[in-house]
């Protein structure tokens, strides 16, 4: 049976597209989604479109029965064009213009997330009768790529917002939170669910029972280090629900993005330059044709340490390197503190594969900085074993 890497490298060997490029194996996307849906049986799994909005990815997930977390009118249009039903879309971004809400409502979107009264009023005016959840600002262990304090409000603010939603004729469905992307500590959900439970109790005391708990994303994948399995997250979330919401069975919603697409993708890139800054410098600088501005934004602060594999054969002798991108910008340095070693025989023109690169790469790519185009993306499908993958 072929593996994700077998299929992607088979496509690259046959077609040899220009670098840098991202190749997504849609079969792996579906396998990851189905694993999460089975592991969190009875929960709604809605894909965070921002992770990778490729139409082929969205079409496959629509066919598999997924729901979708959207953050803009453009993402709504992409999902609808892929065949998603409007009722499977949740507008999860708490920062949105009144015109964006009106657009979503006209498109049939009925679920919104808010964190401030002004946004709540806008939803009531532009999407009357809509379902709303309030996003909580939760204290959680630091994730690899944390959100900080950008999103959400305190629990004592969430309660009056939900009561106000009922007064405005909206449907106060529940609360949401996010413990940070690539969250390696499964205990983070316990703290967040404990906070959410206080809101459930307080609103019920005022005659507004809640029915939905959106536990966000954050399910991690293994890059260069280990990560908990989906079952570990499910066990931790289930235990927290039993402890903090005993006797209640809220509808649980998850919003994974990285956990669905990261391991389905590979970036193939080319070495542009290998340099030593001085004769006695122990580290070589290796410049790639992909960097922070055309696909590797998550290397900021060296947050995500991708696994690199040199494609061509080299001697076994290696040495420490600093890895940088191609742009004329001093911030386009990927790894200085994170230790990487590459073959001493590495030369310009050699190809390197960046593994588990399906999430937050092409979707973060800038448009034409230094004239460099966005990251080319190819999506491949294997019809069945024994046949080459098709691409789009």
TAHU-V917662 format. One record per backbone hydrogen bond with DSSP energy under -0.5 kcal/mol. CO is the residue of the C=O (numbers start at 1). NH is the residue of the N-H. Records with the same first field share a line. If there is no record, write none. Layout:
CO->NH, NH
This chain:
3->7
4->8
5->9
6->10
7->11
8->12
9->13
10->14
11->15
12->16
20->376
21->268
22->378
23->266
24->26, 380
25->28, 29
26->30
27->31
28->32
29->33
30->34
31->35
32->36
33->37
34->38
35->39
36->40
38->41
40->43
43->45
44->46, 254
45->47, 67
47->49, 69
48->51
49->52
51->360
54->57, 58
55->59
56->60
57->61
58->62
59->63
60->64
61->65, 66
62->65
67->47
68->70, 90
69->49
70->92, 93
72->76
73->77
74->78
75->79
76->80
77->81
78->82
79->84
80->83
85->88
86->89
88->68
89->111
90->70, 92
91->113
94->96
97->100, 101
98->102
99->103
100->104
101->105
102->106
103->107
104->108, 109
105->108
110->131
111->91
112->133
114->135
116->120
117->121
118->122
119->123
120->124
121->125
122->126
123->127
127->130
130->171
131->112
132->173, 174
133->114
134->176
135->153
136->138
138->140
143->146
145->181
147->150
153->137
154->157, 158
155->159
157->161
158->162
159->163
160->164
161->165
162->166
163->167
164->168
165->170
166->169
170->172
171->132, 173
173->211, 212
174->134
175->214
176->136
181->145
182->144, 184
184->186
185->188
186->189
187->190, 191
188->192
189->193
190->194
191->195
192->196
193->197
194->198
195->199
196->200
197->201
198->202
199->203
200->204
201->205
202->206
203->206, 208
204->207
211->251
212->175
213->215, 253
214->177
216->255
218->183
221->223
229->232, 233
230->234
231->235
232->236
233->237
234->238
235->239
236->240
237->241
238->242
239->243
240->244
241->245
245->248
251->213
252->44
253->215
254->46
256->48
257->260, 261
258->262
261->264
262->265, 358
264->25
265->356, 357
266->23, 268
267->269, 354
268->20, 21
269->352
270->272, 289
271->349
273->287
275->285
278->281
284->286, 322
285->275, 287
286->288, 324
287->272, 273
291->294, 296
293->366
296->299
297->300
298->304
299->302
300->303
303->305
304->306
307->355
309->353
317->344
319->342
320->284
321->340
322->286
323->334, 335
324->288
327->329
329->332
331->333
332->325
335->323
340->321
342->319
343->346
347->350
350->271
351->311, 312
352->269
353->309, 355
354->267
361->364, 365
362->365
366->368
368->371
369->372
372->368
376->22
378->24, 380
379->392
380->26
381->383, 390
384->387
390->381
